[in-house]
């Protein structure tokens, strides 16, 4: 029964997955918002039924959600995007919190890429930000996803700024170094969270 929930966030290309996996290597349960967001609209789910009821059967492809069709439908329609977010976000939040509370590890890590953007700090006891200078974020994302600079800059412009994330952070991991350096920072925080979890019960 894990009650101490740590929210892990960071901008695109900051290394959230690498950091999360280093915590997982230490036996900490990860609850990933992106994975849950896919689960709540999986075939047979209430989420998918609500989307089809609202947008029509053209949102389906072989019984599953046609993400491209849905994206096209809400992309330039703020009202429909708001409807979709109002459906999905509460389902994701509820599932994340339930799984976090049920986690077997001393604390659980909620991996929420848009934690700051969506104001989800209240879901967790502490916010851990993986930080990287924006120029390095750009470089890593371009090389990882083979995207051009303009597209990555557009994605970053739609995310919280580095300053906004740092202002929300209780804890910080600087991912500007090598993996050994990253591992040292994770171990230090892991010990800190174990101590907090012990006094949290």
GURO-241889 format. One record per residue: z, y, x of N, C-alpha, C in turn. Coordinates in steps of 0.02 Angstrom, whole numbers, plus 50000, padded with zeros to 5 digits. Example, Ala and Ser with C-alpha at 12.3 -4.5 7.8 and 13.67 -1.06 7.14 Angstrom:
- n_Z; n_Y; n_X; ca_Z; ca_Y; ca_X; c_Z; c_Y; c_X
- 50390; 49716; 50660; 50390; 49775; 50615; 50390; 49835; 50660
- 50354; 49888; 50642; 50357; 49947; 50684; 50394; 50002; 50645
% end
This chain:
- n_Z; n_Y; n_X; ca_Z; ca_Y; ca_X; c_Z; c_Y; c_X
- 50000; 49940; 50043; 50000; 50000; 50000; 50000; 50062; 50044
- 49942; 50093; 50050; 49937; 50152; 50093; 49941; 50215; 50052
- 49988; 50258; 50068; 49995; 50320; 50031; 49972; 50380; 50072
- 49971; 50373; 50139; 49950; 50429; 50181; 49873; 50427; 50187
- 49842; 50478; 50158; 49769; 50481; 50158; 49745; 50537; 50203
- 49702; 50520; 50250; 49674; 50568; 50297; 49601; 50579; 50278
- 49581; 50641; 50268; 49511; 50656; 50252; 49472; 50671; 50316
- 49420; 50631; 50329; 49378; 50641; 50389; 49314; 50676; 50368
- 49299; 50732; 50401; 49238; 50768; 50384; 49209; 50799; 50447
- 49150; 50828; 50438; 49115; 50860; 50494; 49043; 50873; 50473
- 49010; 50918; 50508; 48940; 50934; 50490; 48893; 50877; 50508
- 48831; 50883; 50486; 48780; 50833; 50502; 48773; 50827; 50578
- 48769; 50766; 50602; 48759; 50755; 50674; 48821; 50763; 50716
- 48880; 50773; 50684; 48941; 50787; 50723; 48972; 50723; 50751
- 48954; 50665; 50723; 48981; 50602; 50748; 49036; 50573; 50704
- 49035; 50589; 50640; 49086; 50564; 50594; 49090; 50487; 50594
- 49030; 50455; 50592; 49028; 50382; 50588; 49058; 50351; 50651
- 49041; 50378; 50709; 49069; 50352; 50772; 49144; 50357; 50772
- 49170; 50415; 50751; 49243; 50426; 50750; 49276; 50379; 50699
- 49246; 50373; 50640; 49274; 50329; 50588; 49278; 50258; 50614
- 49226; 50235; 50649; 49225; 50167; 50675; 49278; 50155; 50728
- 49295; 50207; 50766; 49348; 50201; 50816; 49416; 50192; 50781
- 49426; 50224; 50725; 49487; 50213; 50686; 49486; 50142; 50655
- 49427; 50121; 50631; 49421; 50054; 50602; 49437; 50000; 50654
- 49417; 50013; 50716; 49432; 49965; 50772; 49507; 49957; 50781
- 49546; 50006; 50758; 49619; 50003; 50764; 49651; 49976; 50699
- 49609; 49947; 50655; 49635; 49915; 50595; 49646; 49961; 50536
- 49617; 50022; 50540; 49625; 50070; 50485; 49569; 50062; 50435
- 49587; 50061; 50371; 49537; 50053; 50319; 49498; 50119; 50309
- 49432; 50112; 50302; 49389; 50169; 50289; 49366; 50167; 50216
- 49370; 50224; 50184; 49343; 50230; 50116; 49290; 50284; 50120
- 49226; 50265; 50111; 49170; 50309; 50125; 49141; 50337; 50060
- 49142; 50403; 50053; 49118; 50436; 49992; 49045; 50420; 49977
- 49003; 50418; 50030; 48932; 50405; 50020; 48920; 50335; 49991
- 48958; 50286; 50016; 48951; 50217; 49991; 48973; 50213; 49918
- 49030; 50245; 49902; 49055; 50244; 49834; 49008; 50280; 49786
- 48977; 50334; 49810; 48929; 50371; 49769; 48870; 50327; 49749
- 48852; 50279; 49793; 48798; 50232; 49776; 48824; 50179; 49727
- 48887; 50157; 49738; 48916; 50105; 49695; 48921; 50128; 49622
- 48940; 50191; 49611; 48953; 50214; 49542; 48888; 50221; 49501
- 48830; 50216; 49535; 48766; 50217; 49498; 48727; 50153; 49511
- 48761; 50100; 49531; 48729; 50036; 49544; 48706; 50005; 49477
- 48658; 49957; 49480; 48637; 49924; 49418; 48696; 49896; 49379
- 48697; 49909; 49314; 48750; 49884; 49271; 48810; 49931; 49267
- 48811; 49985; 49305; 48869; 50030; 49306; 48866; 50080; 49248
- 48925; 50106; 49230; 48928; 50159; 49179; 48891; 50222; 49202
- 48894; 50235; 49267; 48861; 50294; 49295; 48785; 50291; 49285
- 48756; 50233; 49299; 48683; 50225; 49291; 48664; 50230; 49217
- 48705; 50200; 49174; 48691; 50203; 49102; 48691; 50276; 49078
- 48740; 50315; 49101; 48744; 50386; 49081; 48683; 50425; 49105
- 48660; 50410; 49166; 48601; 50445; 49194; 48539; 50429; 49152
- 48530; 50365; 49135; 48472; 50344; 49096; 48475; 50373; 49025
- 48535; 50373; 48996; 48544; 50403; 48929; 48525; 50477; 48930
- 48542; 50511; 48985; 48530; 50583; 48989; 48458; 50601; 49009
- 48433; 50567; 49061; 48368; 50585; 49089; 48310; 50542; 49065
- 48326; 50482; 49038; 48273; 50437; 49015; 48260; 50379; 49063
- 48222; 50331; 49038; 48210; 50268; 49076; 48167; 50278; 49138
- 48134; 50336; 49144; 48093; 50347; 49204; 48137; 50355; 49266
- 48203; 50358; 49257; 48248; 50360; 49314; 48260; 50291; 49344
- 48232; 50239; 49312; 48242; 50171; 49336; 48181; 50145; 49372
- 48194; 50106; 49423; 48141; 50070; 49459; 48167; 49999; 49471
- 48138; 49951; 49439; 48159; 49880; 49443; 48234; 49873; 49426
- 48257; 49910; 49376; 48326; 49904; 49353; 48377; 49944; 49393
- 48355; 49974; 49448; 48400; 50014; 49490; 48381; 50088; 49484
- 48427; 50130; 49507; 48414; 50202; 49504; 48357; 50220; 49551
- 48309; 50257; 49525; 48254; 50283; 49566; 48277; 50351; 49593
- 48305; 50350; 49654; 48335; 50410; 49682; 48285; 50467; 49691
- 48223; 50449; 49710; 48172; 50500; 49721; 48156; 50535; 49654
- 48151; 50497; 49600; 48137; 50526; 49534; 48194; 50571; 49512
- 48255; 50548; 49525; 48314; 50588; 49505; 48318; 50653; 49546
- 48306; 50646; 49611; 48306; 50706; 49655; 48255; 50757; 49630
- 48194; 50732; 49615; 48140; 50777; 49592; 48161; 50811; 49527
- 48197; 50775; 49485; 48216; 50802; 49419; 48269; 50858; 49426
- 48316; 50849; 49472; 48371; 50898; 49476; 48361; 50951; 49531
- 48311; 50940; 49574; 48305; 50982; 49634; 48300; 51056; 49618
- 48256; 51074; 49571; 48248; 51145; 49555; 48278; 51162; 49487
- 48326; 51122; 49466; 48357; 51134; 49400; 48433; 51134; 49407
- 48461; 51193; 49419; 48534; 51198; 49432; 48576; 51169; 49376
- 48553; 51176; 49314; 48591; 51151; 49257; 48595; 51075; 49258
- 48538; 51042; 49272; 48537; 50969; 49274; 48576; 50943; 49335
- 48572; 50980; 49390; 48609; 50960; 49450; 48684; 50964; 49436
- 48704; 51017; 49401; 48775; 51024; 49383; 48798; 50967; 49338
- 48754; 50949; 49289; 48771; 50892; 49245; 48782; 50829; 49287
- 48735; 50817; 49334; 48739; 50757; 49376; 48802; 50757; 49418
- 48817; 50813; 49450; 48877; 50819; 49491; 48940; 50809; 49450
- 48940; 50836; 49389; 48999; 50828; 49345; 49009; 50756; 49323
- 48955; 50717; 49324; 48961; 50646; 49308; 48986; 50607; 49369
- 48952; 50617; 49426; 48964; 50575; 49485; 49029; 50593; 49522
- 49041; 50657; 49534; 49097; 50677; 49577; 49165; 50651; 49553
- 49181; 50658; 49488; 49247; 50632; 49467; 49254; 50557; 49476
- 49198; 50520; 49465; 49200; 50447; 49474; 49212; 50429; 49547
- 49180; 50466; 49591; 49188; 50453; 49663; 49260; 50470; 49685
- 49285; 50528; 49661; 49353; 50549; 49680; 49405; 50498; 49657
- 49399; 50476; 49595; 49447; 50428; 49567; 49446; 50362; 49607
- 49386; 50337; 49620; 49379; 50273; 49657; 49406; 50280; 49727
- 49391; 50335; 49761; 49416; 50346; 49829; 49492; 50346; 49832
- 49522; 50383; 49786; 49594; 50389; 49785; 49626; 50321; 49771
- 49599; 50285; 49722; 49627; 50218; 49705; 49623; 50172; 49765
- 49566; 50171; 49799; 49558; 50126; 49857; 49603; 50147; 49915
- 49610; 50213; 49923; 49654; 50238; 49976; 49726; 50217; 49964
- 49748; 50224; 49903; 49817; 50205; 49886; 49828; 50129; 49893
- 49774; 50090; 49882; 49781; 50017; 49884; 49768; 49989; 49954
- 49750; 50033; 50002; 49734; 50009; 50069; 49793; 49973; 50101
- 49778; 49921; 50140; 49831; 49881; 50172; 49854; 49912; 50238
- 49813; 49955; 50268; 49831; 49985; 50332; 49884; 50040; 50322
- 49921; 50059; 50376; 49976; 50108; 50370; 49952; 50175; 50341
- 49891; 50193; 50355; 49860; 50252; 50324; 49787; 50235; 50314
- 49753; 50274; 50273; 49682; 50261; 50261; 49642; 50323; 50276
- 49580; 50312; 50296; 49535; 50367; 50313; 49483; 50374; 50258
- 49483; 50432; 50224; 49432; 50446; 50174; 49377; 50485; 50208
- 49318; 50454; 50215; 49262; 50486; 50250; 49222; 50525; 50197
- 49229; 50592; 50200; 49199; 50635; 50149; 49157; 50689; 50184
- 49091; 50678; 50192; 49050; 50727; 50227; 49056; 50798; 50198
- 49059; 50804; 50131; 49061; 50870; 50100; 49130; 50888; 50074
- 49182; 50867; 50110; 49251; 50879; 50089; 49264; 50954; 50079
- 49245; 50994; 50128; 49259; 51066; 50124; 49215; 51099; 50071
- 49150; 51080; 50070; 49103; 51109; 50022; 49125; 51097; 49950
- 49152; 51037; 49937; 49172; 51020; 49868; 49246; 51032; 49854
- 49281; 51063; 49902; 49351; 51081; 49891; 49396; 51021; 49877
- 49388; 50968; 49916; 49424; 50905; 49902; 49487; 50896; 49944
- 49511; 50951; 49974; 49570; 50946; 50017; 49630; 50918; 49979
- 49633; 50928; 49914; 49691; 50906; 49875; 49695; 50830; 49870
- 49640; 50795; 49886; 49640; 50721; 49882; 49678; 50690; 49940
- 49687; 50728; 49995; 49713; 50699; 50056; 49774; 50738; 50081
- 49814; 50704; 50124; 49872; 50738; 50153; 49852; 50782; 50212
- 49801; 50758; 50250; 49779; 50796; 50308; 49703; 50794; 50312
- 49674; 50848; 50339; 49602; 50851; 50349; 49587; 50847; 50424
- 49547; 50797; 50442; 49526; 50788; 50512; 49453; 50807; 50518
- 49438; 50857; 50559; 49370; 50881; 50568; 49343; 50858; 50636
- 49284; 50827; 50634; 49248; 50811; 50696; 49205; 50872; 50711
- 49218; 50902; 50768; 49187; 50967; 50784; 49138; 50962; 50841
- 49086; 51002; 50835; 49032; 51004; 50885; 49000; 51073; 50879
- 48982; 51105; 50935; 48946; 51168; 50930; 48882; 51159; 50889
- 48864; 51210; 50851; 48807; 51202; 50804; 48742; 51185; 50839
- 48732; 51213; 50899; 48670; 51198; 50936; 48666; 51124; 50954
- 48723; 51095; 50972; 48726; 51024; 50989; 48716; 50981; 50926
- 48744; 51003; 50870; 48733; 50970; 50805; 48659; 50965; 50790
- 48626; 51022; 50799; 48553; 51025; 50787; 48516; 50975; 50831
- 48533; 50977; 50895; 48498; 50935; 50944; 48507; 50860; 50927
- 48569; 50841; 50913; 48584; 50770; 50900; 48550; 50746; 50835
- 48551; 50789; 50784; 48521; 50769; 50720; 48446; 50764; 50726
- 48415; 50810; 50762; 48342; 50808; 50772; 48322; 50744; 50808
- 48360; 50725; 50859; 48341; 50665; 50898; 48358; 50601; 50859
- 48412; 50602; 50818; 48432; 50542; 50780; 48384; 50528; 50723
- 48366; 50581; 50686; 48328; 50572; 50624; 48254; 50590; 50632
- 48234; 50610; 50692; 48165; 50632; 50705; 48143; 50687; 50656
- 48190; 50732; 50641; 48174; 50788; 50597; 48159; 50850; 50638
- 48119; 50895; 50609; 48106; 50956; 50647; 48164; 51005; 50638
- 48165; 51054; 50682; 48221; 51100; 50685; 48232; 51138; 50619
- 48176; 51159; 50587; 48182; 51198; 50526; 48217; 51159; 50471
- 48201; 51094; 50465; 48232; 51053; 50413; 48307; 51044; 50426
- 48325; 51031; 50489; 48396; 51022; 50506; 48434; 51087; 50494
- 48403; 51143; 50513; 48436; 51208; 50502; 48448; 51220; 50427
- 48400; 51198; 50386; 48407; 51206; 50313; 48465; 51164; 50287
- 48470; 51102; 50311; 48525; 51058; 50290; 48592; 51090; 50310
- 48595; 51114; 50373; 48657; 51144; 50398; 48675; 51207; 50358
- 48625; 51245; 50337; 48637; 51306; 50299; 48668; 51291; 50231
- 48655; 51231; 50205; 48682; 51210; 50140; 48751; 51178; 50147
- 48774; 51168; 50209; 48840; 51140; 50220; 48888; 51197; 50236
- 48953; 51180; 50236; 49002; 51230; 50257; 48987; 51251; 50329
- 49004; 51312; 50347; 48994; 51335; 50416; 49048; 51302; 50460
- 49036; 51304; 50525; 49084; 51276; 50572; 49152; 51311; 50563
- 49150; 51377; 50553; 49212; 51416; 50545; 49250; 51393; 50483
- 49214; 51381; 50427; 49247; 51359; 50365; 49281; 51291; 50375
- 49246; 51246; 50410; 49276; 51180; 50422; 49337; 51184; 50467
- 49332; 51224; 50520; 49389; 51231; 50566; 49449; 51262; 50530
- 49435; 51308; 50484; 49490; 51340; 50446; 49526; 51290; 50401
- 49489; 51238; 50379; 49518; 51188; 50334; 49553; 51131; 50372
- 49543; 51128; 50438; 49566; 51071; 50478; 49641; 51072; 50491
- 49673; 51014; 50481; 49741; 51004; 50506; 49738; 50975; 50576
- 49686; 50933; 50588; 49677; 50900; 50652; 49603; 50906; 50671
- 49592; 50903; 50737; 49525; 50916; 50762; 49507; 50864; 50815
- 49445; 50841; 50813; 49418; 50800; 50867; 49358; 50836; 50895
- 49359; 50849; 50960; 49303; 50882; 50993; 49256; 50828; 51017
- 49196; 50825; 50987; 49148; 50772; 51005; 49096; 50796; 51055
- 49115; 50844; 51095; 49068; 50870; 51145; 49065; 50829; 51209
- 49112; 50782; 51217; 49115; 50744; 51279; 49084; 50675; 51273
- 49111; 50627; 51313; 49084; 50559; 51311; 49127; 50514; 51266
- 49107; 50450; 51261; 49142; 50404; 51215; 49213; 50391; 51237
- 49225; 50388; 51303; 49293; 50376; 51328; 49339; 50433; 51307
- 49313; 50494; 51312; 49352; 50553; 51292; 49366; 50551; 51217
- 49316; 50530; 51179; 49323; 50525; 51106; 49377; 50473; 51089
- 49375; 50417; 51123; 49422; 50362; 51112; 49494; 50385; 51126
- 49503; 50425; 51179; 49569; 50451; 51196; 49596; 50496; 51140
- 49552; 50539; 51114; 49573; 50584; 51059; 49590; 50545; 50996
- 49551; 50493; 50981; 49564; 50451; 50922; 49631; 50415; 50930
- 49644; 50389; 50989; 49707; 50352; 51001; 49767; 50399; 50992
- 49761; 50460; 51017; 49816; 50508; 51010; 49829; 50523; 50936
- 49776; 50534; 50899; 49784; 50549; 50827; 49808; 50488; 50789
- 49784; 50429; 50808; 49805; 50366; 50776; 49881; 50358; 50782
- 49907; 50370; 50841; 49980; 50364; 50851; 50017; 50416; 50809
- 49989; 50476; 50807; 50019; 50531; 50767; 50020; 50511; 50693
- 49964; 50484; 50668; 49961; 50465; 50597; 50007; 50406; 50582
- 50015; 50360; 50629; 50061; 50304; 50619; 50132; 50330; 50610
- 50150; 50380; 50651; 50216; 50411; 50646; 50225; 50445; 50579
- 50173; 50482; 50559; 50175; 50517; 50493; 50180; 50466; 50436
- 50142; 50412; 50442; 50142; 50361; 50390; 50211; 50329; 50384
- 50244; 50320; 50441; 50311; 50291; 50441; 50361; 50334; 50405
- 50354; 50400; 50413; 50402; 50446; 50380; 50379; 50464; 50310
- 50319; 50441; 50292; 50290; 50459; 50228; 50313; 50412; 50172
- 50333; 50351; 50193; 50349; 50299; 50144; 50413; 50316; 50105
% end
